[in-house]
Amino acid sequence: MENPIKKFTPEKKLFLSLSLYYAAKELKTESIKKFHPELTEKEIIEKVKRIFLYARS
């Protein structure tokens, strides 16, 4: 079975990867808001920024 992503244009691959990245950031932001309601919006943004800056796969 061939991977259909191999047939995508580079632009389509970039669009999909950026979509996944921003969706992951949004989910992480909402998760932090839920589990840390005491944090301000600025603190949440900084926390998410740090998490994604130091993320490893």
Secondary structure, DSSP 8 states (H G I E B T S, - for coil): ---GGGGS-HHHHHHHHHHHHHHHHHHHHHHHHHH-TTS-HHHHHHHHHHHHHS---
